[in-house]
Amino acid sequence: MKSVSVKLPALKQELIRCKDSIKEVVLKYSNIAVDEYALRWNYNAIEGAYRKCFKEISNNINRIDLILMDYVKDCFVECNGANVMIDWKETFKLINNEISTGRNVTNRLDASRRSFRVKNFLKILPTYEILYERKVWGIESTKCPRCIIEVETWEHIWSCENNGVFTEYKLFSDSIEEICVHAMTDEDSNEIKKFKENLVDISTGRSMIMPLHNMIREITRGIINEKWMNVCKNKNFKKILRDIFDLYLMKIQEHIWKERCNEVTEIEKQKGLFKDLKRKKRDAEDDSEDKETDNTKLENSKNRKKIKKIIKIDLENKIKNDVFSVGSSNRHRIGNNIISNLINT
């Protein structure tokens, strides 16, 4: 039988030739403490933690996705750089309901709170403004069904005159008192008094992230400003502050949002508008004047997708080139530069 000669690339030929002498992967024990491993080729160390690198790529891409969402553009694009004051680690803990509930806990109550907080943060709670935009059957206007005066926006929910005695400030003050009574028994009375006064002062101050509102509206949305954490002298005070924010969001869900939902449900029942009917869409004839708005939204969505794709490619290329050419990478610098440029454009 005639032998067939097969041409192999030079790299494969070298691998075959040196298969007994090459240690392809060895453990670099000096890096075990930081959970990094060093690849070696012909006994030469290849610097860089690739797994960590691509985790950072994924993390930065997720941050870009978040920034480009219409729901949070007021926190990034329209706040003139004030977003740097947001403590995102604490914010996401609060939104994900991880302060009073463990990560491994799943139950109906936790799901309800988490669902409310995520929708509340993104400003997509089913107000009449949102339902009208979604063309829900039976929703004929954006007016608040309770006061019938203003458009029921996300902001109007918390300031509607039909909320009665339950205002943001009252619920926040009640949360401070309840937590401090139970959690600050061992603290000095003067320090407790000063701590309470500082929280009240900050809550009434003007917000730089949401310029038309005060700082308490940031907490209502689930955003934690670094100013709050700066008033805490120790870890114990920080824990108490987290508990106050957590209890406050529970209170606004129970006393404002759920009460609003119950009232609106009764009003809709009187009109003959039930849950099954609201699953339908309005007729196309009723929305002829909204076609231009829909086309504009579609065009904006296409543009956002293009921008997102370009930014992702730019981010990946910069990080990959830095890692594979130089041998090491300042991943945080590259990601933060791209994100800061995106926010400031």
Secondary structure in CASP SS format (residue, H / E / C, confidence):
PFRMAT SS
TARGET T0000
AUTHOR 0000-0000-0000
METHOD secondary structure of the structure
MODEL  1
M C 1.00
K C 1.00
S C 1.00
V C 1.00
S C 1.00
V C 1.00
K C 1.00
L C 1.00
P C 1.00
A H 1.00
L H 1.00
K H 1.00
Q H 1.00
E H 1.00
L H 1.00
I H 1.00
R H 1.00
C C 1.00
K C 1.00
D C 1.00
S C 1.00
I C 1.00
K C 1.00
E C 1.00
V E 1.00
V C 1.00
L C 1.00
K C 1.00
Y H 1.00
S H 1.00
N H 1.00
I H 1.00
A H 1.00
V H 1.00
D C 1.00
E C 1.00
Y C 1.00
A C 1.00
L E 1.00
R E 1.00
W E 1.00
N C 1.00
Y C 1.00
N E 1.00
A E 1.00
I E 1.00
E C 1.00
G C 1.00
A C 1.00
Y H 1.00
R H 1.00
K H 1.00
C H 1.00
F H 1.00
K H 1.00
E H 1.00
I H 1.00
S H 1.00
N H 1.00
N H 1.00
I H 1.00
N H 1.00
R H 1.00
I H 1.00
D H 1.00
L H 1.00
I H 1.00
L C 1.00
M C 1.00
D H 1.00
Y H 1.00
V H 1.00
K H 1.00
D H 1.00
C H 1.00
F H 1.00
V C 1.00
E C 1.00
C C 1.00
N C 1.00
G C 1.00
A H 1.00
N H 1.00
V H 1.00
M H 1.00
I E 1.00
D C 1.00
W H 1.00
K H 1.00
E H 1.00
T H 1.00
F H 1.00
K H 1.00
L H 1.00
I H 1.00
N C 1.00
N C 1.00
E C 1.00
I C 1.00
S C 1.00
T C 1.00
G C 1.00
R C 1.00
N C 1.00
V C 1.00
T C 1.00
N C 1.00
R H 1.00
L H 1.00
D H 1.00
A H 1.00
S H 1.00
R H 1.00
R H 1.00
S H 1.00
F H 1.00
R H 1.00
V H 1.00
K H 1.00
N H 1.00
F H 1.00
L C 1.00
K C 1.00
I C 1.00
L C 1.00
P C 1.00
T C 1.00
Y H 1.00
E H 1.00
I H 1.00
L H 1.00
Y H 1.00
E H 1.00
R C 1.00
K C 1.00
V E 1.00
W C 1.00
G C 1.00
I C 1.00
E C 1.00
S C 1.00
T C 1.00
K E 1.00
C C 1.00
P C 1.00
R C 1.00
C C 1.00
I C 1.00
I C 1.00
E C 1.00
V E 1.00
E C 1.00
T C 1.00
W H 1.00
E H 1.00
H H 1.00
I H 1.00
W H 1.00
S H 1.00
C C 1.00
E H 1.00
N H 1.00
N H 1.00
G C 1.00
V C 1.00
F C 1.00
T C 1.00
E H 1.00
Y H 1.00
K H 1.00
L H 1.00
F H 1.00
S H 1.00
D H 1.00
S H 1.00
I H 1.00
E H 1.00
E H 1.00
I H 1.00
C H 1.00
V H 1.00
H H 1.00
A H 1.00
M C 1.00
T C 1.00
D C 1.00
E C 1.00
D C 1.00
S H 1.00
N H 1.00
E H 1.00
I H 1.00
K H 1.00
K H 1.00
F H 1.00
K H 1.00
E H 1.00
N H 1.00
L H 1.00
V H 1.00
D H 1.00
I H 1.00
S H 1.00
T H 1.00
G C 1.00
R E 1.00
S C 1.00
M C 1.00
I C 1.00
M C 1.00
P C 1.00
L C 1.00
H C 1.00
N E 1.00
M H 1.00
I H 1.00
R H 1.00
E H 1.00
I H 1.00
T H 1.00
R H 1.00
G C 1.00
I C 1.00
I C 1.00
N E 1.00
E H 1.00
K H 1.00
W H 1.00
M H 1.00
N H 1.00
V C 1.00
C C 1.00
K C 1.00
N C 1.00
K H 1.00
N H 1.00
F H 1.00
K H 1.00
K H 1.00
I H 1.00
L H 1.00
R H 1.00
D H 1.00
I H 1.00
F H 1.00
D H 1.00
L H 1.00
Y H 1.00
L H 1.00
M H 1.00
K H 1.00
I H 1.00
Q H 1.00
E H 1.00
H H 1.00
I H 1.00
W H 1.00
K H 1.00
E H 1.00
R H 1.00
C H 1.00
N H 1.00
E H 1.00
V H 1.00
T H 1.00
E H 1.00
I H 1.00
E H 1.00
K H 1.00
Q H 1.00
K C 1.00
G C 1.00
L C 1.00
F C 1.00
K C 1.00
D C 1.00
L H 1.00
K H 1.00
R H 1.00
K C 1.00
K E 1.00
R C 1.00
D C 1.00
A H 1.00
E H 1.00
D H 1.00
D H 1.00
S H 1.00
E H 1.00
D H 1.00
K H 1.00
E H 1.00
T H 1.00
D H 1.00
N H 1.00
T H 1.00
K H 1.00
L H 1.00
E H 1.00
N H 1.00
S H 1.00
K H 1.00
N H 1.00
R H 1.00
K H 1.00
K H 1.00
I H 1.00
K H 1.00
K H 1.00
I H 1.00
I H 1.00
K H 1.00
I H 1.00
D H 1.00
L H 1.00
E H 1.00
N H 1.00
K H 1.00
I H 1.00
K H 1.00
N H 1.00
D H 1.00
V H 1.00
F H 1.00
S H 1.00
V H 1.00
G C 1.00
S C 1.00
S C 1.00
N C 1.00
R H 1.00
H H 1.00
R H 1.00
I H 1.00
G H 1.00
N H 1.00
N H 1.00
I H 1.00
I H 1.00
S H 1.00
N H 1.00
L H 1.00
I H 1.00
N H 1.00
T C 1.00
END
